[in-house]
Amino acid sequence: MRADALKGGFADAPVDAAHGFRAAMNAMARPGYIETLRGAVPPAPVSVAAGSLLLTLCDPETPLYLAGAHDCQDMRDWVAFHIGAPVVARQEALFVLGAWDAVLPLEGYALGTSEYPDQSATLIVEMDALGGGGAILRGPGIKDTATLSLPDDISLFQRNATLFPLGLDFFFTAGDQVAALPRTTKVTHEEVV
């Protein structure tokens, strides 16, 4: 294990994890709302927000799949030291980290079961930027509508919503920002006026 893996965790773990948990839950409860999430300094190419989510939500009992460029030795060492989560194959993961193209296809991730719908995968998708505009979101936690810049093929999110109560949940991260898209959210294209 490289010495760099020993760096980049929460400076004050109980406080930082509490802030991280609140930001993650606020984002999940209010789809499309962008929260700030800081505390972690993970190795490249992982964002501050994604690293902070991992430190907050994962533990040694949480199988993690690292996709694409995020599956590098520096990141594996960082996860082993700071989280202890086992790095596993995609079909075994409860958490997934990677860029959109790397986490695709969505088939093969755990969707939960009728008895345990919470045993599904949560994908942390790294984006170049987060912002409003793009897809229109409707559903629980949204007064009328919200907007969020999502990957182009929103049919994947539409299909995912039809699986409810099963399905995948998503966090989107960029820099120190995070937004969420739970499986209960209905996604459509922006209406042209």
Residue pairs with C-beta under 8 A, 6 or more apart in sequence:
1 77
1 80
1 81
2 73
2 74
2 77
4 43
4 74
4 77
4 78
5 43
5 74
5 77
5 78
5 80
5 81
5 82
6 81
7 41
8 40
8 41
8 42
8 43
8 51
8 78
8 82
9 40
9 55
9 81
9 82
10 16
10 17
10 20
10 39
10 40
10 52
10 55
11 39
13 55
16 39
16 40
16 52
16 55
17 55
17 56
19 37
19 39
20 37
20 39
20 52
20 53
20 55
20 56
20 57
21 56
21 57
23 35
23 36
23 37
23 52
23 178
24 35
24 37
24 53
24 56
24 57
24 171
24 178
24 180
26 33
26 35
27 33
27 34
27 35
27 171
27 178
27 179
27 180
28 141
28 169
28 171
28 180
28 182
29 141
30 141
30 142
30 146
30 180
31 137
31 139
31 141
31 142
31 146
31 148
31 179
31 180
31 181
31 182
31 185
32 132
32 137
32 142
32 146
32 147
32 148
32 179
32 181
33 146
33 179
34 130
34 131
34 132
34 177
34 178
34 179
35 177
35 178
35 179
36 49
36 176
36 177
36 178
37 48
37 49
37 52
37 53
37 173
37 176
37 177
37 178
38 48
38 49
38 52
38 176
39 48
39 52
39 55
40 48
40 51
40 52
40 54
40 55
41 48
41 51
42 48
42 50
42 51
42 54
42 75
42 78
43 72
43 74
43 75
43 78
44 74
45 69
45 70
45 126
46 70
46 75
46 97
46 126
47 126
47 173
47 174
47 175
47 176
48 175
48 176
49 173
49 174
49 175
49 176
49 177
49 178
50 97
50 124
50 126
50 171
50 173
50 178
51 78
52 176
53 124
53 171
53 173
53 178
54 64
54 79
54 83
54 85
54 95
54 97
54 124
55 82
55 83
57 95
57 122
58 64
58 79
58 83
58 85
58 95
59 83
59 84
59 85
60 83
60 84
60 85
60 86
62 83
62 85
62 94
62 95
63 85
63 86
63 88
63 92
63 93
63 94
63 95
64 79
64 83
64 85
64 86
64 87
64 88
64 93
64 94
64 95
64 96
64 97
65 87
65 88
65 89
65 90
65 92
65 93
65 95
65 96
65 97
65 98
65 121
66 72
66 75
66 76
66 79
66 87
66 97
66 98
67 90
67 96
67 97
67 98
67 99
67 102
67 103
68 98
68 99
68 101
68 102
68 103
69 98
69 99
69 102
70 97
70 98
70 99
70 102
70 126
71 87
71 98
76 87
79 85
79 87
85 95
90 96
90 108
90 109
91 108
91 109
91 110
92 110
93 109
93 110
93 121
94 110
94 119
94 120
94 121
94 122
95 121
95 122
95 123
95 124
96 103
96 109
96 121
96 122
96 123
96 124
97 123
97 124
97 126
98 124
98 125
98 126
99 125
99 126
99 127
100 125
100 126
100 127
100 151
103 123
103 125
106 156
106 160
106 168
109 120
109 121
109 123
109 168
110 119
110 120
110 121
111 120
111 121
111 163
111 166
111 167
111 168
112 118
112 119
112 120
112 165
112 166
112 167
113 119
113 166
114 165
114 166
117 165
117 166
120 166
120 167
120 168
120 169
120 183
121 168
121 169
122 168
122 169
122 170
122 171
123 168
123 169
123 170
123 171
124 170
124 171
124 173
125 151
125 170
125 171
125 172
125 173
126 173
126 174
127 149
127 172
127 173
127 174
128 174
129 149
129 174
130 148
130 149
130 172
130 173
130 174
130 177
130 178
130 179
131 148
131 149
132 146
132 147
132 148
132 149
133 147
133 149
133 190
134 147
134 148
134 149
134 150
134 190
135 147
135 148
135 149
135 150
135 154
135 157
135 187
135 188
135 189
135 190
136 145
136 146
136 147
136 187
136 188
136 189
136 190
136 191
137 145
137 146
137 147
137 148
137 181
137 185
137 186
137 187
138 144
138 145
138 146
138 185
138 186
138 188
139 161
139 182
139 184
139 185
139 186
140 182
140 184
140 185
141 182
141 185
142 185
147 190
148 172
148 179
148 181
150 157
150 172
150 181
150 187
154 187
154 188
154 189
157 170
157 181
157 185
157 187
158 186
158 187
158 188
160 167
160 168
160 183
161 167
161 183
161 184
161 185
161 186
161 187
163 183
164 183
164 184
165 183
166 183
167 183
168 183
169 180
169 181
169 182
169 183
170 180
170 181
170 182
171 178
171 179
171 180
171 181
172 178
172 179
172 180
172 181
181 187
